[in-house]
Amino acid sequence: MQNLTLLERIGMLENKRDGLTDRQQLERSLVRHLTSLLNTRRGSVPIAPDYGIADVTDLGRSFTEESITEFKKELERIIMHYEPRLSRVRVEYTPRPDVPLSAVFAIEAAISTEYGEQTLQFETMLDATGMVRLKGGSA
């Protein structure tokens, strides 16, 4: 529970969070924050000009090896910098021919909990509009 934000912990006390386990609450918290972080364009938060990712709408139109490598590095950098609950962040491109005009990335990271270090996995999909969708959490 110590890995949740202050507002999430207050909310838990008020409505008991639908009977979710601490791990489920933590995973939901991480997915919410990462989704927000990865859908914020760098420069749009005045107090933290490097918060968010660079404009990636061009990446959705031309998935070159170079642009994919740059985006992988960008994801790793921004997650490690702005999501302190995660460590050992690793991002891999996972080609998905069944999802045209999108780039799918697998994110694996470690998190320390009261039960020790655990691994989490997320799938991140970047579509042609630059929108990032995130799902997953458990490994």
Secondary structure, 3 states (H helix, E strand, C coil): CCCCCHHHHHHHHHHHHHHCCHHHHHHHHHHHHHHHHHCCECCCCCCCCCCCECCCCCCCCCCCHHHHHHHHHHHHHHHHHHCCCEEEEEEEECCCCCCCCEEEEEEEEEEEECCEEEEEEEEEEEECCCCEEEEEECC
